């Protein structure tokens, strides 16, 4: 089974991870508890040992609770990443990265996960009311205590990342990244390569846009979070689907799905350690797992890169 090292730690993860946000059904439709648990339970046997969750995944921490229940018996085989600094308050997301809150959320995450350690603990997003150095200090404290094995940050700018790293060395970052959302290549990615910091990116399939299953007739009903993103509408949507259509022949040539081709392209990019693929059913996990364990050829990669270039730079809305 493929495993990749997180920075200079003794943590090794699969190139494809399970992104656990969809399992809660908060912005995805037709999610059931039974199917969510089946998706988690099937990962290890499919070669996926990396699970990415957060304190605020689920109105009441359901994502962490599911992982704790289903992975307890095989905890040593699993790498669990979770995040602090965001929680729900009155139905809206609240940024709170004060030391007190980070400590409290970390303890609650440990209880939910039924574990005495967290493999990777991320700052979910910066809190504009708290100096990043203060938040970094509590992460350094938590790592020194042994409650977390590695430190990560998510959704930070390069400047914020550097400031955090000065106080608490970072082993991994978690930004959005995919064929169309490539801003990190300008700043964060070079910095990570120069400083031996791993990247575990989310949105590799851009919320299904790059999975090869959507058409111009696809609609997104009320409650589906894709409604709010401009790249699922109008000309932007059409351009992206035309690009994805060009991948279908490559997928046929290698005996893979379009989603697996896109995932494989992503995990072959310099600096990318693992990609977080969201799923809410076992069949989706199986499809995602098929994106690793093989490699696109240089010729196939060149064809994909040309199609991306021909598509042009998309209009993207911020992830957080």
C-alpha positions as CSV (number, residue, x, y, z in Angstrom):
1,X,0.0,0.0,0.0
2,X,1.3,3.5,-0.9
3,X,2.3,5.6,2.0
4,X,3.9,9.1,2.1
5,X,5.7,10.7,5.0
6,X,4.4,13.9,6.7
7,X,7.4,16.2,6.8
8,X,10.1,14.8,9.1
9,X,7.6,13.0,11.3
10,X,7.0,9.2,11.7
11,X,3.5,9.7,10.3
12,X,2.9,8.0,6.9
13,X,-0.4,8.6,5.1
14,X,-2.1,7.3,2.0
15,X,-2.0,9.6,-1.0
16,X,-5.8,9.7,-0.9
17,X,-7.5,10.6,2.3
18,X,-11.1,10.5,3.4
19,X,-12.5,14.0,3.7
20,X,-15.1,13.7,6.4
21,X,-17.1,16.9,6.0
22,X,-19.8,15.3,3.6
23,X,-20.5,12.5,6.1
24,X,-22.4,14.9,8.3
25,X,-24.9,16.0,5.6
26,X,-24.7,19.6,6.5
27,X,-24.2,20.8,3.0
28,X,-24.7,17.6,1.1
29,X,-28.1,16.0,0.4
30,X,-29.2,12.4,0.9
31,X,-26.7,11.5,3.6
32,X,-27.6,8.7,6.0
33,X,-25.8,7.8,9.2
34,X,-25.6,4.1,8.1
35,X,-23.9,5.0,4.7
36,X,-21.5,7.5,6.4
37,X,-20.4,4.8,8.8
38,X,-20.0,2.3,6.0
39,X,-17.8,4.8,4.1
40,X,-15.5,5.2,7.1
41,X,-15.4,1.4,7.9
42,X,-14.3,0.5,4.4
43,X,-11.4,2.8,4.1
44,X,-8.6,0.8,5.7
45,X,-9.3,-2.3,3.7
46,X,-9.1,-0.1,0.5
47,X,-5.7,1.3,1.4
48,X,-6.9,4.6,2.8
49,X,-5.4,5.1,6.2
50,X,-5.8,8.9,6.4
51,X,-9.0,10.5,7.8
52,X,-9.5,14.3,7.9
53,X,-12.2,15.8,10.1
54,X,-12.7,18.8,12.3
55,X,-14.3,19.9,15.5
56,X,-17.1,21.6,13.6
57,X,-17.9,18.8,11.1
58,X,-21.4,18.2,12.1
59,X,-23.8,20.2,14.3
60,X,-22.7,18.2,17.3
61,X,-19.4,16.7,16.3
62,X,-20.9,13.8,14.4
63,X,-17.9,13.3,12.1
64,X,-15.4,12.9,15.0
65,X,-17.9,10.7,16.8
66,X,-18.3,8.3,13.9
67,X,-14.5,8.1,13.5
68,X,-14.1,7.4,17.2
69,X,-16.7,4.6,17.1
70,X,-15.5,2.9,14.0
71,X,-11.7,3.3,14.2
72,X,-11.2,2.6,17.9
73,X,-10.4,-1.1,17.4
74,X,-7.9,-0.3,14.6
75,X,-6.6,3.0,15.9
76,X,-2.9,2.2,15.3
77,X,-3.6,1.7,11.6
78,X,-5.3,5.0,11.1
79,X,-3.9,8.5,10.8
80,X,-6.6,11.0,12.1
81,X,-6.3,14.7,11.4
82,X,-8.8,17.1,13.0
83,X,-9.0,20.9,13.4
84,X,-9.8,23.5,16.0
85,X,-10.6,27.2,15.8
86,X,-14.0,27.0,14.2
87,X,-17.3,26.0,15.8
88,X,-21.0,26.5,15.4
89,X,-22.9,29.2,17.2
90,X,-26.5,29.9,16.5
91,X,-26.2,28.0,13.2
92,X,-23.3,30.1,11.9
93,X,-19.6,29.4,11.9
94,X,-17.7,31.2,14.6
95,X,-13.9,31.9,14.4
96,X,-12.4,31.4,17.8
97,X,-8.7,30.6,18.0
98,X,-8.0,31.8,21.5
99,X,-5.7,29.6,23.5
100,X,-8.6,28.7,25.9
101,X,-10.8,27.6,23.1
102,X,-8.2,25.7,21.2
103,X,-7.3,23.7,24.4
104,X,-11.0,23.0,25.1
105,X,-11.7,21.9,21.5
106,X,-8.7,19.7,21.4
107,X,-9.8,17.9,24.6
108,X,-13.4,17.5,23.3
109,X,-12.0,16.1,20.0
110,X,-9.9,13.6,21.9
111,X,-13.0,12.4,23.8
112,X,-15.1,12.2,20.6
113,X,-12.3,10.3,18.8
114,X,-11.9,7.9,21.8
115,X,-8.2,8.4,21.6
116,X,-5.5,9.8,23.8
117,X,-3.7,11.5,20.9
118,X,-4.5,13.3,17.6
119,X,-2.1,12.5,14.7
120,X,-2.3,15.9,13.0
121,X,-4.0,18.9,14.7
122,X,-4.8,21.8,12.3
123,X,-5.7,25.3,12.9
124,X,-8.9,25.3,10.8
125,X,-8.8,29.0,9.8
126,X,-7.2,32.2,11.2
127,X,-9.1,34.2,13.8
128,X,-8.9,37.9,12.9
129,X,-9.4,38.9,16.5
130,X,-6.4,36.8,17.8
131,X,-2.8,37.3,16.9
132,X,-1.6,34.2,15.0
133,X,1.4,34.0,17.3
134,X,-0.9,33.5,20.3
135,X,-2.7,30.6,18.6
136,X,0.6,29.1,17.5
137,X,1.8,29.1,21.1
138,X,-1.0,26.8,22.3
139,X,-0.4,24.4,19.4
140,X,3.3,24.2,20.5
141,X,2.1,23.5,24.0
142,X,-0.3,20.7,22.8
143,X,2.4,19.1,20.8
144,X,4.9,19.2,23.7
145,X,2.3,17.5,25.9
146,X,2.0,14.6,23.5
147,X,-1.7,15.2,22.8
148,X,-0.9,15.9,19.2
149,X,1.8,14.3,17.0
150,X,2.1,16.9,14.3
151,X,0.9,20.5,13.8
152,X,-0.9,21.8,10.7
153,X,-2.6,25.0,9.5
154,X,-5.4,25.4,7.0
155,X,-6.6,28.4,5.0
156,X,-3.7,30.6,6.1
157,X,-1.9,33.1,3.8
158,X,1.8,32.7,3.4
159,X,2.4,35.6,5.7
160,X,0.2,34.0,8.4
161,X,1.9,30.6,7.9
162,X,5.3,32.1,8.3
163,X,4.3,33.9,11.5
164,X,2.7,30.7,13.0
165,X,5.8,28.7,12.0
166,X,8.1,31.1,13.8
167,X,6.4,30.2,17.1
168,X,5.4,26.6,16.4
169,X,7.0,24.7,13.6
170,X,4.5,23.4,11.1
171,X,4.7,19.9,9.6
172,X,1.7,20.2,7.2
173,X,-0.6,22.7,5.6
174,X,-4.1,22.1,4.2
175,X,-5.2,24.5,1.4
176,X,-7.7,24.2,-1.4
177,X,-5.9,22.9,-4.5
178,X,-6.9,21.3,-7.8
179,X,-6.5,21.6,-11.6
180,X,-8.3,24.9,-11.6
181,X,-7.7,26.3,-8.0
182,X,-3.9,26.7,-8.1
183,X,-3.1,29.8,-6.2
184,X,-0.7,28.0,-3.8
185,X,1.7,27.4,-6.6
186,X,2.6,31.1,-6.5
187,X,3.6,31.2,-2.8
188,X,2.7,28.5,-0.3
189,X,3.8,25.6,-2.4
190,X,7.4,26.9,-3.0
191,X,7.7,27.7,0.7
192,X,6.6,24.2,1.7
193,X,9.0,22.6,-0.7
194,X,11.8,24.8,0.7
195,X,11.0,24.1,4.3
196,X,10.0,20.4,4.1
197,X,6.4,21.0,5.0
198,X,3.8,18.6,3.6
199,X,0.6,19.6,1.8
200,X,-2.6,17.7,2.2
201,X,-5.0,19.6,0.0
202,X,-8.8,19.7,-0.2
203,X,-11.1,20.2,-3.2
204,X,-9.1,17.9,-5.5
205,X,-12.4,17.2,-7.5
206,X,-13.7,20.7,-6.8
207,X,-16.9,19.5,-5.1
208,X,-17.6,17.1,-8.0
209,X,-17.0,19.5,-10.8
210,X,-14.0,17.5,-12.0
211,X,-15.4,14.0,-11.4
212,X,-16.8,13.6,-14.9
213,X,-20.4,13.0,-13.9
214,X,-22.0,16.4,-14.3
215,X,-23.5,17.8,-17.5
216,X,-24.8,21.2,-18.6
217,X,-28.2,20.0,-17.6
218,X,-27.1,19.3,-14.0
219,X,-28.9,21.3,-11.4
220,X,-28.2,21.8,-7.7
221,X,-31.3,21.9,-5.5
222,X,-31.8,24.0,-2.4
223,X,-29.5,22.8,0.4
224,X,-26.7,21.8,-2.0
225,X,-23.8,24.0,-1.2
226,X,-22.7,24.1,-4.9
227,X,-25.4,26.6,-5.6
228,X,-23.3,29.4,-4.1
229,X,-20.2,28.8,-6.2
230,X,-19.8,30.7,-9.5
231,X,-17.9,27.8,-11.1
232,X,-21.1,25.7,-11.1
233,X,-23.0,28.2,-13.2
234,X,-23.1,29.7,-16.7
235,X,-20.0,30.1,-18.8
236,X,-17.6,29.0,-16.1
237,X,-19.5,25.8,-15.7
238,X,-19.5,25.1,-19.4
239,X,-15.8,25.7,-19.8
240,X,-14.9,23.4,-17.0
241,X,-17.2,20.6,-18.3
242,X,-15.6,21.0,-21.8
243,X,-12.2,20.5,-20.2
244,X,-13.3,17.4,-18.2
245,X,-14.7,15.9,-21.4
246,X,-11.1,15.8,-22.8
247,X,-10.1,13.5,-19.9
248,X,-12.6,10.8,-20.9
249,X,-10.4,9.3,-23.5
250,X,-7.4,9.2,-21.1
251,X,-9.7,7.5,-18.5
252,X,-10.7,4.9,-21.1
253,X,-7.1,4.3,-22.1
254,X,-6.0,3.6,-18.5
255,X,-9.1,1.7,-17.5
256,X,-10.0,4.3,-14.9
257,X,-12.8,6.8,-14.1
258,X,-12.4,10.5,-14.9
259,X,-12.4,11.2,-11.1
260,X,-9.5,8.7,-10.7
261,X,-7.5,10.4,-13.5
262,X,-8.0,13.8,-11.9
263,X,-7.0,12.5,-8.4
264,X,-3.9,10.8,-9.9
265,X,-2.9,14.0,-11.7
266,X,-3.2,15.9,-8.4
267,X,-1.2,13.5,-6.3
268,X,1.6,13.6,-8.9
269,X,2.0,17.4,-8.5
270,X,5.2,18.5,-6.8
271,X,4.8,19.0,-3.1
272,X,1.4,17.3,-2.8
273,X,1.5,14.6,-0.1
274,X,-2.1,13.6,0.0
275,X,-5.5,14.8,-1.3
276,X,-8.6,14.9,0.8
277,X,-11.5,13.3,-1.2
278,X,-14.9,13.8,0.4
279,X,-17.4,11.0,0.3
280,X,-20.7,10.1,1.8
281,X,-21.0,6.5,0.6
282,X,-18.7,3.5,0.3
283,X,-18.9,3.4,-3.5
284,X,-17.5,6.9,-3.6
285,X,-14.7,5.9,-1.3
286,X,-13.9,3.0,-3.6
287,X,-13.8,5.3,-6.6
288,X,-11.5,7.7,-4.8
289,X,-9.2,4.9,-3.7
290,X,-8.8,3.9,-7.3
291,X,-7.0,7.2,-8.0
292,X,-3.8,5.9,-6.2
293,X,-1.6,2.9,-6.8
294,X,-0.7,3.8,-10.4
295,X,0.6,6.7,-12.4
296,X,-0.3,8.7,-15.5
297,X,2.4,8.7,-18.1
298,X,4.3,11.9,-19.0
299,X,2.4,12.0,-22.3
300,X,-1.0,11.7,-20.5
301,X,0.0,14.4,-18.0
302,X,1.0,16.7,-20.9
303,X,-2.4,16.2,-22.5
304,X,-4.1,17.1,-19.3
305,X,-2.0,20.1,-18.7
306,X,-2.8,21.4,-22.2
307,X,-6.5,21.0,-21.6
308,X,-6.2,22.9,-18.4
309,X,-4.3,25.7,-20.2
310,X,-6.9,25.8,-23.0
311,X,-9.7,26.1,-20.4
312,X,-8.3,29.3,-19.0
313,X,-8.2,30.7,-15.5
314,X,-11.6,30.3,-13.8
315,X,-13.5,32.6,-11.5
316,X,-13.1,31.1,-8.0
317,X,-14.9,32.0,-4.8
318,X,-12.9,31.7,-1.5
319,X,-13.2,28.4,0.3
320,X,-13.5,29.9,3.7
